[in-house]
Amino acid sequence: MEKQTAIALSYPEGFPAPFIVAKGKGYIAEKMLEIAEQNKVPVIKEELAANVLSLYDIGDYIPAETYEVIAGIFAFLYRMNDGKN
């Protein structure tokens, strides 16, 4: 059984691309998800993207090959929030 992976991204206005702000596997991933839930931070399950992003370091911009899927996730979250972000 593979350990759960969690990646937290941020995309502040004016930055060229989203970047990794936190990541973890197993227990750390579970804690990240728990904290996200407690703070009403939306969680999207996208295993392939999480696995690719887990290869990068905190502070790294997401790689170009993940732009399309991550853009879709951010667009979905934006729509969920009625464009308030």
C-alpha positions in Angstrom: 0.0 0.0 0.0 1.4 3.4 -1.1 1.6 6.2 1.5 -0.8 9.1 1.1 0.8 12.2 -0.5 -0.3 15.8 0.2 1.0 18.9 -1.6 0.0 22.5 -0.7 0.2 25.1 -3.4 0.0 28.9 -3.4 -0.4 31.2 -6.4 -0.2 34.8 -5.2 -1.1 37.6 -7.6 1.9 38.7 -9.6 3.8 35.4 -9.3 4.7 33.6 -12.6 3.3 30.2 -11.5 1.9 28.4 -8.5 4.6 27.1 -6.1 4.8 24.4 -3.4 4.4 25.7 0.1 4.2 22.3 2.0 4.4 18.7 1.2 4.3 15.4 3.0 3.7 11.6 2.8 2.1 9.2 5.2 1.5 10.7 8.7 2.6 14.2 7.6 0.1 14.1 4.7 -2.7 13.0 7.0 -1.9 15.9 9.4 -1.8 18.4 6.5 -5.3 17.2 5.4 -6.5 17.4 8.9 -5.3 21.0 9.3 -6.7 21.9 5.9 -10.1 20.6 7.0 -10.0 22.4 10.3 -9.2 25.7 8.5 -11.7 25.1 5.7 -9.0 25.0 3.1 -10.3 23.1 0.0 -8.7 19.8 -0.8 -8.6 18.3 -4.3 -7.6 14.7 -4.8 -5.4 14.5 -7.9 -3.0 11.6 -7.3 -0.9 11.8 -10.4 -0.3 15.6 -9.9 0.5 15.0 -6.2 3.0 12.3 -7.2 4.7 14.5 -9.7 4.8 17.5 -7.4 6.2 15.4 -4.6 9.4 15.1 -6.5 10.0 18.9 -6.2 11.1 20.9 -3.2 9.1 23.4 -1.0 9.5 26.8 -2.7 9.7 25.4 -6.2 7.4 26.5 -8.9 5.2 23.7 -10.3 6.7 22.1 -13.5 5.3 23.1 -16.9 4.0 19.5 -17.4 1.5 20.1 -14.5 0.3 23.5 -15.6 -2.9 22.2 -17.4 -4.1 20.1 -14.5 -3.2 22.6 -11.8 -4.9 25.4 -13.8 -8.0 23.3 -13.9 -7.9 22.8 -10.2 -7.4 26.5 -9.5 -10.2 27.4 -11.9 -12.5 24.9 -10.2 -11.7 26.4 -6.8 -12.2 29.9 -8.1 -15.7 28.9 -9.4 -16.5 27.2 -6.1 -15.7 30.4 -4.3 -17.9 32.4 -6.7 -14.8 34.3 -7.9 -14.2 35.9 -4.5 -10.5 35.1 -4.4 
